[in-house]
Amino acid sequence: MGSLWTFGCAAEARSPEPIPVDRVECSRCRMLMSSDAGGGEILSSSEDTRFYDDVACLAADWPAHRAGARAFLRLPGGRWQDALAASYARPRDAQTAMGSGFVAFASEAEAKAADRDGRAIAFDDLLRLTGGRR
C-alpha cells in the first residue's frame, strides 16, 4: 500500500519543463511561442502541459485548470516560480507577448522596485485584472 501512495504523490509532483520554443502555441491566445521569456505553464497529473506566452494568458486560463494543477512562470532571470507564490508588476519597459505588461517576480520587494507605480500585485489580484476570476 505504501508504494502505491508514493507513486501517486510522485505523479502529482511535476516540475516545469522547457518550453518548446517555435514548436508550440500559447494555450490561450494560440500565438506561436517564439521565446520563453515571461512565459509560463500549467502542469496537471491528468492533462498535458499547457504552455503560455504571457502572464495574462496563464492567469485568464487558470480557473479552468486549477483543480489538481500547478502553475509556473518564468522570472526575468530565467528561473521558474510558482505562479501563486509570485508577485507581479508592470514595469515601464516591459515587453510581453500579448502586451499585458505584467511580469512575475520572486518577491514583493522585487515587484515593487520594478513596477512603474511602485506597487506589487498578488496572484488573486492578477486574476481579477485579467479576467481569470476565482
C-alpha positions as CSV (number, residue, x, y, z in Angstrom):
1,M,0.0,0.0,0.0
2,G,2.8,2.4,0.9
3,S,4.4,2.1,-2.6
4,L,1.1,3.0,-4.3
5,W,0.8,6.1,-2.2
6,T,4.4,7.1,-3.0
7,F,3.8,6.5,-6.7
8,G,0.6,8.6,-6.6
9,C,2.4,11.5,-4.9
10,A,5.3,11.4,-7.4
11,A,2.8,11.6,-10.3
12,E,1.5,14.9,-8.9
13,A,4.8,16.5,-8.1
14,R,5.7,17.6,-11.6
15,S,8.2,20.3,-12.3
16,P,8.2,22.9,-15.1
17,E,9.5,21.6,-18.4
18,P,11.4,23.6,-21.1
19,I,9.0,25.5,-23.3
20,P,9.4,24.1,-26.9
21,V,10.1,27.4,-28.5
22,D,8.9,27.8,-32.1
23,R,7.1,24.4,-31.8
24,V,4.1,25.1,-29.5
25,E,1.3,27.7,-29.4
26,C,0.1,29.5,-26.3
27,S,-2.8,27.5,-24.9
28,R,-4.9,30.7,-24.5
29,C,-4.2,33.0,-27.5
30,R,-2.8,30.4,-29.9
31,M,0.2,32.6,-30.9
32,L,3.3,30.6,-31.7
33,M,5.7,30.9,-28.7
34,S,9.0,32.4,-30.1
35,S,10.5,32.9,-26.6
36,D,10.2,31.5,-23.1
37,A,10.8,34.9,-21.6
38,G,7.8,35.8,-19.5
39,G,6.1,32.5,-20.4
40,G,4.5,30.0,-18.2
41,E,2.9,26.6,-17.9
42,I,0.1,24.8,-16.1
43,L,1.0,21.3,-15.1
44,S,-1.5,18.6,-14.2
45,S,-1.3,14.9,-13.4
46,S,-4.3,14.3,-15.7
47,E,-3.6,16.6,-18.7
48,D,-0.7,17.5,-21.0
49,T,1.3,20.6,-20.0
50,R,-0.3,23.8,-21.2
51,F,2.1,26.5,-22.3
52,Y,1.5,30.3,-22.1
53,D,3.4,33.2,-23.8
54,D,2.2,35.9,-21.4
55,V,1.4,36.1,-17.7
56,A,-2.1,37.4,-18.5
57,C,-2.8,34.4,-20.8
58,L,-2.0,32.0,-17.9
59,A,-4.0,34.0,-15.4
60,A,-7.0,34.1,-17.6
61,D,-6.9,30.3,-18.1
62,W,-6.0,29.3,-14.5
63,P,-9.6,29.0,-13.1
64,A,-10.5,26.3,-15.6
65,H,-7.4,24.1,-14.8
66,R,-6.5,24.8,-11.2
67,A,-8.1,21.7,-9.6
68,G,-5.1,19.3,-9.2
69,A,-2.8,21.6,-11.2
70,R,0.2,23.8,-10.6
71,A,1.1,27.0,-12.5
72,F,4.7,28.2,-13.0
73,L,6.0,31.4,-14.6
74,R,9.5,32.4,-15.9
75,L,11.1,35.1,-13.9
76,P,13.2,37.8,-15.6
77,G,16.4,36.0,-14.6
78,G,15.1,32.7,-16.2
79,R,14.2,30.8,-13.1
80,W,10.8,29.2,-12.7
81,Q,8.5,30.5,-9.9
82,D,5.2,29.0,-8.7
83,A,2.6,31.5,-10.1
84,L,0.6,31.6,-6.8
85,A,3.6,32.5,-4.8
86,A,5.0,35.1,-7.2
87,S,4.4,38.8,-7.0
88,Y,3.6,40.8,-10.2
89,A,4.4,44.2,-11.5
90,R,4.0,46.3,-14.6
91,P,7.5,47.7,-15.3
92,R,7.6,50.7,-17.7
93,D,9.8,48.9,-20.2
94,A,8.0,45.5,-20.1
95,Q,7.7,43.9,-23.5
96,T,5.2,41.0,-23.1
97,A,4.0,38.7,-25.8
98,M,0.3,39.8,-25.7
99,G,1.0,43.4,-24.4
100,S,-0.3,42.9,-20.9
101,G,2.8,44.4,-19.4
102,F,2.6,42.0,-16.4
103,V,5.9,40.4,-15.2
104,A,6.3,37.8,-12.5
105,F,8.9,38.4,-9.7
106,A,10.1,36.1,-6.9
107,S,9.3,38.6,-4.1
108,E,7.0,41.5,-3.4
109,A,10.1,43.8,-2.9
110,E,11.4,43.0,-6.4
111,A,8.0,43.6,-7.9
112,K,7.6,46.9,-6.1
113,A,11.1,48.0,-7.2
114,A,10.3,47.2,-10.9
115,D,6.7,48.5,-11.0
116,R,6.1,51.8,-12.7
117,D,3.9,52.9,-9.8
118,G,5.9,51.1,-7.0
119,R,3.2,48.5,-6.4
120,A,3.2,44.7,-6.3
121,I,0.2,42.6,-7.3
122,A,-0.6,39.2,-5.8
123,F,-1.9,36.4,-8.0
124,D,-5.5,36.8,-6.8
125,D,-5.4,40.5,-7.9
126,L,-3.8,39.5,-11.2
127,L,-6.7,37.1,-11.8
128,R,-9.2,39.9,-11.3
129,L,-7.3,42.2,-13.6
130,T,-7.0,39.7,-16.4
131,G,-10.5,38.2,-16.3
132,G,-9.3,34.9,-14.7
133,R,-11.5,35.3,-11.6
134,R,-11.6,32.6,-8.9
